[in-house]
Amino acid sequence: MENLRETLMLLSDLQEKDIKIEELKNKIEELPKAIEQKKQELSNVKIEFGNKKAEYVRLNSLKNEKETLLSAKESIIVKHTGDLNNVKSNDVYKTCLLEIEKAKADKSVIEDEILQLMEDIDKEVVILKQHEITLKNSEVDINNDIKNMESSIGKMKEELSNMKNDRESFSKNINANILSQYERIRENRKGLGLSLVDGDSCGGCNMVIRPQLINQATKCQELVYCDNCSRILFNKKDVI
């Protein structure tokens, strides 16, 4: 039946439209996720910068503490050095000397720690500046990406609307009963209601088709359905 062949040809074209519509819908649905990933990416860069800044602040705070402690040790040395001129007891004199030596030893250790902290701080300054540049560049690049994706969503939605309108107009050329069956099967079969015969297999589920069904699908005298996936079978080959 030539009319049925023509109808299935139209149905095949309709399915191609449906596939493209679904692909576009999927893209539109994925873009908000991609935008959130971009936002999370920027958030991670900010967190990393914040961590580096916190480390810089911590080292400076520790350095200030060490400098305060160093000042205290220096005060002890000055005090006990002054006491040496006034003490009258050898024991007290010896005690002052011990305190001075101990304070000097502590002072030396603290000075080494401060020097090490200053080196660490200098390194952190370099790292912090690098992260600051990375953050600024990331903000520009990621925000541009987000802006472009948000713009794409609008354009894609407009394109999707046009495709649906085209699909609606095109579907009016197809036999209503066959179209209804196609829509029903399509809804339950991952968006594919029609399956092209591929050699001796169903192009939808890839299962082998009985020779009788292939012959019937080729003749196009009646609707033929795959035994496995129930999709409408269509063999575009001409009847021999």
N, C-alpha and C positions, 0 to 999 in steps of 0.2 A: 504494500500500500504506500504509494508515493507520498500521500499526504502525511502519513505517520512518519516517514523518513524526514520530510521537511520539518515536521513538528519536533522531532528529536534533534535535528540539526539546530533548530532555534533554541531548544532546551539546552543543548551543549554550549551554545553561545551564552545563554543566560547563566549557566553555571560558571563560565569563565568570568562573567561580571560579578557573580556572587563571591567567587574566590578572591577577586581583587578587592571587593568591598570588605570582606573579612580580614584580609591582610592589612588594609588601611585602618580598620577598626582596632586591630591588634596594636598597630603602631601608635595610634592615638592613646590607647590604654597604657602602653609602655612608657610613653613620654613623661607622665607625672612621676613615675617611679624613677626614671632617669634624672629628672629634675631634683628629686629628693636625694638621690645618690650624690649629685653634684653639690647640693647644700651640705650633705654630710661630709663630703670631701673637704669643703671649705672649712667646716666646723673642726675637722681633724687638724687642719693646718693651723687654725687659730689656737686650738688646744696645745699643739706642739710648741707654738710660739709662746703661749702663756707659761708652759712648763719651763722653757729656756729662760724666760724673763724671771720666773720665780727662783730659779737656780742662781741667777745673777744677783737678785735681791738677797737671797740667803747667804751667799758668799760675802757680800758687802756687809751684811748685818753681823756675820761672824767675825769679819775683819774689825769692825767697830768694837765688838766685844773684846777682841784680843788687844786692841789699842787701849781700851779702858783698863784692862788688866795690866798691860805693860806700864801704863801711867801709875797704877797703884804700886807696882813693884819698884818703880823709880822713886816714888815717894817714900817707900820703906827704906831704900838705900840712902836717900838724903837724910831721913830722920835718924837712922842709926849711925850714920857717919857723923852727924851733929852730936849725937849722944856720946860718941867716943871722947870728945873733948871735955865732957862734964862728969863722966863716971869716975868713982873713987875706988871701986872694987874690981879686982882682977877677974873675978867670976862674971861680973856684969859686963866688963870689957870684952871678955871672950864670947859671952852670949851675943853681944852686939856684932862682933866680927862674924860669928856664925850666921846671924840673921842677914847680915850684909852679903855674905857669900852665897847663902841660899837664895836670896832675892836676885842676885846677879845671875845665878845659874838658871833660875826661873825666867829671868828677863831674856837671857840668851835663847832659851827654848821658844819663848813667845815671839821673839823677833824672827826666828827661823820660820815659825808658823805663819806670821804675817807676810813674810816674803813669799812663801809658798802660796798663800791666799791671793796675793797681788798677781802672781803669775797665772793662777787659775782664773782670776777675774779678767785679766787681759785676754785670755783664751775665750772666756765666755762672751766678752764684748764682741769679738770677731764672729763667734757662732751666732750670737743674738742678732747682729747686723745682717748676717746671711739669711737667717730665718725671717727677719723683718722684710727683706727684699722678696723672699719667696712668698710671704704672706700677701704683700702688695700685688705682686704679679698674679698670684692665684686668685685674689679677689677680682682683679680685672678680667682675667681669662674665664673664670668660672661664672661670674655674673653675666658676661657676654654669652657664654654657652647657654645659661638659663634663659636669658632674654631671647635668644634665637629659638630655643626649644618651645618657649611659650608662644612665640610668634608662629612657629610651625604648627602648633596645635590648632590655632585659629584657621590657618590656611587648609590644614588637613580636614578639619570639620566642614569647611565650606566645600572642599572637594568631595568629601563623603556625601554631603547633602545632594550635590549634583549627580553623583554616581547613583544614589538611591532613586532620584527622580528619573534618571535615564533607565534604570532597571525597571521601575514601575511602568514606564511607557512601553519598554520593549516587551515586558511580560504579557501585555495585552494582545500581542500577536500570537500567543500560544494557546492551544486548546485548554479551556478552563479545567476540565476534568483531569487531564494529564498534568497540568500545572499544579493542581491540588495534590495529586499523588507525589509529585516531585518535592513539593514543599514539605509534606508529611515525612517522607523518607529522609530528606535533607536535614530536618530538625533532629532526627534520631541517629544520623550517621555522619557526625562531624562536619556538617555543612555540605556533604556531597550526596545528592539524590540520584545522580546519573553516573553510570560507570561505563567507560569505553572498554570494549574488548581488546585486550592486549595479547595477541597470539592466541593461546588457549587459556588465558587467565583473565580474571576480572581486574580491571585497572584500579578498582577501589580497595579491594581486600587482598588482591594478589593470589587468590585461591584459584585452582584449576576449574574451568567451566566444562560441564558436560557438552560433548560435540553437538547434541541435539539443540541445546540452548544457543550455542554459537550460530548454528544454522538458522534458528528462528530469529535471533537478533540481527542476522545479516539480511534476511528476507524482509524484515520490518512489516509484517502483516498483523502483528499484535504486540502489545507490551510484554517484554520478557524481563524476568527478575533473577538476580543472582541467588543461587541456592544458599549461599553462605551469608551474604550481607544484606540481601533483599533490595539492593539498589537496582534501578532500571538499567538494563543492559542495552548498549547501542554499539553496533559494529558499523563503522563508517564505510567499510569496503562495499563496493557495488555487488549486487547479486550476480553470481556467475550463471 
